Amino acid sequence: MPNMDEPRYLRGKRHLPTPYDLDLSGVLRNLNRRTPYFRARLANDLMTAAYLAAGMRLLARNLGPGAQPGDRGRRPLLGSLSQRGVTAEVAKNPPPFSRRATVSAMRDRWKSQSDFVADLINFAVWRENYRPDYREQRAANTKKLVSGPDFVRAVHEVTYLHTAEGVEEPSVRLGLALMTAAEGDVEVLQAISAMYEDYLGSWKKLYADVLRERGLRLRQGLTLDDLANALSAVNDGVILRAIGDPSAGVIDDDKRRSLMGSVTLAVIHAFLEPEEDASGLTLEQAVAARFDNRSK
């Protein structure tokens, strides 16, 4: 039975697959409407879903595993997401998505390609777009890291899954590629910044829980932001290396290990101290004490 309290524009899209059937008003932030009501209505319009579905397929085709190098080499990174390119792809939509689209109708929704790409990024990295078992796996991993009996093993397991899955995700590849390719594009950069703010926010909460439950604290002068940014940078670097040079061995599927695990343990060892036996030294002082003493 339909919920008669929800807006009519939401009831009209319940036949779409998840997550296209959900309320996208908080995800699509660059639509060409002035008032919150009309932006929300347009965000949940069936044609808007059709453009998003086409865009997601183009991401998978051009940036996902198995993408054709020749296609990427013949056109710019965002060339496939042009208004004409996306409109042409809508014609190939599978049911129940609409296959009828025009460039003018797309421009009515998004004034520019940058506006559409920014919203496509928001949609692609939206948590509801993750695989179905994402929440269950995240909860199980959190429990292992916070209170599991073998912390080192948990770090290796979680970091392997995170990097191996990141290599396969077109949305992750898109975010990494756009960091350099979209320099100067304010709308796209804002979308990437918002993506990282949400992403790092969830990890910072996990790190705070680990510190509290395991009796650890950050070294003098370091913050939770420093820890989150350091591990995020390592994660991005390992994924980039694995994509660009699969033979580098930074991800070992046979052993289910990645370099991310070893570096994470190194960062934890360097950044954190036992609460009950903290030296109070900064990271620089701790390193200097180790090496300066050996040189005397």
C-alpha positions in Angstrom: 0.0 0.0 0.0 1.5 3.4 -1.0 2.3 5.9 1.7 -0.1 8.7 1.1 1.9 11.1 3.4 4.9 11.1 1.0 5.1 13.5 -1.9 3.4 12.4 -5.1 6.7 12.7 -7.0 8.2 10.0 -4.8 5.2 7.6 -5.2 5.6 7.9 -9.0 9.1 6.4 -9.1 8.7 3.3 -6.8 8.9 1.0 -9.8 12.5 2.0 -10.5 15.4 -0.2 -9.1 17.2 0.8 -5.9 18.6 3.4 -5.3 16.8 5.3 -8.1 13.5 4.7 -6.4 14.7 6.6 -3.3 14.5 10.3 -2.5 17.3 12.0 -4.3 16.6 15.6 -3.2 19.5 15.6 -0.8 21.9 14.0 -3.3 21.4 16.1 -6.5 22.5 19.6 -5.4 23.1 21.3 -8.8 19.7 21.1 -10.5 18.4 24.2 -12.3 15.5 25.2 -10.0 15.3 28.0 -7.5 13.0 26.7 -4.7 13.6 23.6 -2.5 10.3 22.1 -3.5 10.9 22.3 -7.3 14.5 21.1 -6.9 13.2 18.1 -4.9 10.5 17.4 -7.5 13.0 17.6 -10.3 15.5 15.4 -8.4 12.9 12.7 -8.3 11.6 13.1 -11.8 11.7 10.0 -14.0 13.7 11.7 -16.7 16.3 12.7 -14.1 16.7 9.1 -13.2 17.1 8.2 -16.8 20.0 10.6 -17.2 21.6 9.3 -14.0 21.3 5.7 -15.2 22.9 6.6 -18.5 25.7 8.5 -16.7 26.4 5.6 -14.4 26.8 3.2 -17.4 29.2 5.6 -19.1 31.3 5.7 -15.9 31.5 2.0 -15.7 32.3 1.7 -19.4 35.0 4.4 -19.5 36.5 4.3 -16.0 35.6 0.9 -14.6 37.7 -2.3 -14.9 37.8 -3.5 -18.5 37.4 0.0 -20.0 38.8 0.2 -23.4 42.1 2.2 -23.4 41.5 3.4 -27.0 38.3 5.1 -26.0 39.9 7.0 -23.2 42.8 8.0 -25.4 40.7 9.5 -28.1 38.8 11.9 -25.9 39.1 13.9 -22.7 38.2 12.3 -19.4 34.8 14.0 -19.2 34.1 13.7 -22.9 31.8 10.7 -22.5 29.7 12.7 -20.0 29.0 15.5 -22.3 25.3 16.5 -22.6 25.2 15.0 -26.1 27.0 11.9 -25.0 24.7 11.3 -22.0 21.5 12.0 -24.1 22.6 9.5 -26.7 23.2 6.9 -23.9 19.7 7.5 -22.5 18.4 5.9 -25.8 20.1 2.6 -24.7 18.5 2.6 -21.2 17.1 -0.7 -20.1 13.5 -0.9 -18.8 12.0 0.6 -16.7 14.1 3.7 -17.4 12.9 6.2 -20.0 14.8 6.1 -23.4 13.6 9.4 -24.7 15.8 12.4 -24.1 17.0 15.6 -25.7 20.0 17.9 -25.0 17.6 20.8 -24.4 15.7 18.7 -21.8 19.0 17.9 -20.1 20.0 21.5 -20.1 16.7 22.4 -18.5 17.8 20.2 -15.5 21.5 21.0 -15.4 22.7 24.3 -17.0 26.2 22.9 -17.7 28.1 19.7 -18.0 29.9 20.5 -14.7 26.6 20.7 -12.9 25.6 17.2 -14.2 29.1 15.7 -13.5 29.0 17.1 -9.9 25.6 15.6 -9.3 26.6 12.3 -10.9 29.6 12.1 -8.5 27.3 12.8 -5.6 25.0 10.0 -6.8 27.8 7.6 -7.6 29.4 7.8 -4.1 26.1 8.0 -2.3 26.1 5.2 0.3 22.8 3.8 -1.0 24.6 3.1 -4.3 27.1 0.7 -2.6 26.7 -3.0 -2.9 23.8 -4.5 -0.9 25.9 -6.0 1.9 28.0 -2.9 2.4 26.4 -1.9 5.8 26.6 -5.4 7.2 30.3 -5.7 6.2 31.1 -2.3 7.5 29.5 -3.2 10.9 31.4 -6.5 11.1 34.7 -4.7 10.2 34.1 -2.0 12.8 33.5 -4.6 15.5 36.8 -6.4 14.6 38.8 -3.1 14.7 37.2 -1.7 17.9 37.0 -4.8 20.1 38.2 -7.9 18.2 40.9 -10.1 19.7 43.4 -9.8 16.8 43.8 -6.1 15.9 46.6 -6.6 13.4 44.7 -9.3 11.4 41.6 -7.1 11.4 43.6 -4.2 9.9 45.0 -6.4 7.2 41.5 -7.8 6.4 39.8 -4.5 6.3 42.4 -2.6 4.3 42.6 -5.4 1.8 38.8 -5.3 1.2 38.8 -1.6 1.0 41.6 -1.3 -1.6 40.6 -4.3 -3.6 37.0 -3.1 -3.9 38.1 0.5 -4.6 40.0 -0.7 -7.6 36.8 -2.2 -9.0 34.5 0.8 -8.3 34.0 3.2 -11.2 33.0 5.9 -8.8 36.3 5.6 -6.9 38.2 5.8 -10.1 36.2 8.8 -11.2 36.9 10.7 -7.9 40.7 9.9 -8.2 40.9 10.9 -11.8 39.0 14.2 -11.3 41.3 15.4 -8.6 43.7 16.5 -11.3 41.7 16.6 -14.4 39.0 18.9 -13.0 41.4 21.5 -11.5 39.7 24.9 -11.7 36.2 23.5 -12.1 34.5 24.8 -9.0 31.3 22.7 -9.1 33.2 19.4 -9.6 35.8 20.3 -7.0 33.0 21.1 -4.5 31.5 17.7 -5.2 34.8 16.0 -4.6 35.3 18.0 -1.4 31.8 17.0 -0.1 32.5 13.4 -1.0 35.7 13.4 1.1 34.0 15.2 4.0 31.3 12.6 4.2 33.8 9.7 3.6 36.3 10.9 6.2 33.7 11.8 8.7 32.5 8.2 9.0 36.1 6.9 9.3 37.0 9.5 12.0 34.2 8.2 14.1 35.6 4.7 13.8 39.1 5.8 14.6 37.9 7.6 17.7 36.1 4.4 18.8 39.3 2.4 18.3 41.3 4.9 20.3 38.8 4.9 23.2 38.2 1.2 23.4 41.9 0.2 23.0 43.3 2.8 25.4 45.3 4.7 22.9 45.8 8.4 22.2 47.3 10.5 19.5 50.9 11.8 19.9 51.3 15.4 21.0 50.6 17.8 18.1 48.6 15.3 16.0 44.8 15.3 15.5 42.2 12.9 14.4 42.0 14.8 11.1 45.7 14.1 10.6 45.2 10.4 11.1 42.2 10.3 8.8 43.9 12.3 6.1 47.1 10.2 6.3 45.3 6.9 5.9 43.0 8.3 3.2 46.0 9.5 1.2 47.6 6.0 1.6 44.4 4.4 0.4 44.2 6.6 -2.6 47.8 6.0 -3.5 47.6 2.2 -3.2 44.4 2.1 -5.4 46.0 4.4 -8.0 49.2 2.3 -8.1 47.1 -0.9 -8.4 45.1 0.5 -11.3 48.1 2.0 -13.1 50.5 -0.9 -12.5 48.7 -4.1 -11.6 52.1 -6.0 -11.6 53.4 -3.8 -8.7 51.9 -6.3 -6.2 50.5 -3.6 -3.9 47.3 -5.7 -3.7 47.8 -9.5 -3.3 44.5 -11.2 -4.0 45.9 -14.7 -3.2 47.0 -13.7 0.3 44.2 -11.2 0.7 46.7 -8.5 1.8 47.5 -5.1 0.5 50.3 -2.6 1.1 47.6 -0.4 2.7 47.6 -2.8 5.6 51.3 -2.6 6.3 51.3 1.2 6.0 48.2 1.6 8.2 50.0 -0.4 10.9 53.1 1.8 10.5 51.0 5.0 10.8 49.2 3.6 13.8 52.5 2.7 15.5 53.9 6.2 14.7 50.9 8.3 15.4 49.5 6.6 18.5 50.6 5.8 22.0 49.2 3.8 24.9 47.2 6.1 27.1 48.7 4.7 30.3 52.3 4.9 29.0 52.4 7.9 26.8 55.8 9.6 26.4 54.3 13.0 25.5 56.7 13.3 22.6 55.7 14.7 19.3 56.2 12.5 16.2 59.3 14.5 15.3 60.8 14.2 18.8 60.1 10.5 19.0 61.9 9.9 15.6 64.8 12.2 16.6 65.2 10.4 19.9 65.5 7.1 18.1 68.0 8.1 15.4 70.0 10.8 17.3 70.7 8.3 20.2 72.0 5.7 17.7 74.3 8.2 16.1 76.1 9.1 19.3 
